[in-house]
Amino acid sequence: MDFQYLSKEDIPKLENELFSKIGKDFLSRRVQKRRNLLDYVTKKNLFLILTKEKGVIVGYLAYKLEKKGVGKIIGAGVELNFRKRGIAKKMLKQAIQDLYNKKIDYIYSRTWETNLASIKLHETLGFKKYRTFKNDRVNGESTIYFRLMKGDIQ
Ligand SMILES: CC(C)(COP(=O)(O)OP(=O)(O)OC[C@H]1O[C@@H](n2cnc3c(N)ncnc32)[C@H](O)[C@@H]1OP(=O)(O)O)[C@@H](O)C(=O)NCCC(=O)NCCS
């Protein structure tokens, strides 16, 4: 398993191969709406971590420095056949470390209330729920917000 930051050559692979296999997550949906991953990543100053298996992308995690002192996790996705092997956890740990090095006070993230995998992923690395937006998603689900304070980063 190979673990690296996004390069320009990876963009079409991520867009065409992986996003279609992940289903719903925040980044792939945004890009489907706006149609161009490179533009979106550049405009929003996103960082992307990839995991590859034999040269094929099987997972990604996107994050950004939202403003001074505040990091944001944008989204993550791992291909179905590679889930529950610690891939997302490893990528999220790396993103946390990277944001920590950028002098953040806290990192926040969000998911929807029925996404048990994502909730567990965040909680296992110390994120705490701090806010719920009730029924704010098109299907009537609520959005949960998580925060990881600088002092709680292990
Ligand atoms: C959420 C997602 C990225 C997790 O990826 P993953 O590589 O399977 O996660 P990991 O193997 O690193 O697991 C991280 C933790 O979550 C737990 N976990 C993973 N999948 C789980 C599930 N379906 N139910 C409950 N817990 C789960 C693991 O046991 C692990 O906890 P632990 O370290 O305490 O044992 C993956 O399920 C996915 O791509 N989902 C679809 C897209 C999505 O929902 N993205 C997140 C919203 S932005």
The ligand as an ORCA input file, in Angstrom:
! r2SCAN-3c Opt
* xyz 0 1
  C     -15.856      6.455      6.002
  C     -14.772      5.686      5.259
  C     -13.890      6.699      4.499
  C     -13.919      4.881      6.264
  O     -12.829      4.282      5.573
  P     -12.058      2.961      6.121
  O     -10.719      2.938      5.477
  O     -12.911      1.788      5.946
  O     -11.923      3.285      7.677
  P     -10.848      2.657      8.683
  O     -10.617      1.213      8.299
  O      -9.647      3.516      8.753
  O     -11.646      2.685     10.052
  C     -11.568      3.780     10.957
  C     -12.365      3.434     12.210
  O     -13.764      3.328     11.890
  C     -14.248      2.008     12.155
  N     -15.159      1.664     11.059
  C     -14.861      1.609      9.742
  N     -15.957      1.269      9.035
  C     -16.960      1.113      9.947
  C     -18.340      0.776      9.834
  N     -18.902      0.517      8.631
  N     -19.095      0.727     10.970
  C     -18.546      1.001     12.182
  N     -17.226      1.322     12.349
  C     -16.457      1.376     11.243
  C     -13.022      1.115     12.199
  O     -13.226     -0.016     13.021
  C     -11.987      2.067     12.790
  O     -12.126      2.195     14.186
  P     -10.999      1.608     15.206
  O      -9.692      2.199     14.767
  O     -11.453      2.092     16.523
  O     -11.071      0.129     14.998
  C     -15.395      4.674      4.236
  O     -16.375      3.898      4.907
  C     -16.044      5.309      3.015
  O     -15.384      5.544      1.997
  N     -17.354      5.614      3.079
  C     -18.081      6.255      1.955
  C     -17.718      7.714      1.823
  C     -17.978      8.476      3.103
  O     -18.964      8.252      3.773
  N     -17.045      9.385      3.458
  C     -17.096     10.107      4.732
  C     -17.968     11.291      4.709
  S     -17.146     12.735      4.117
*
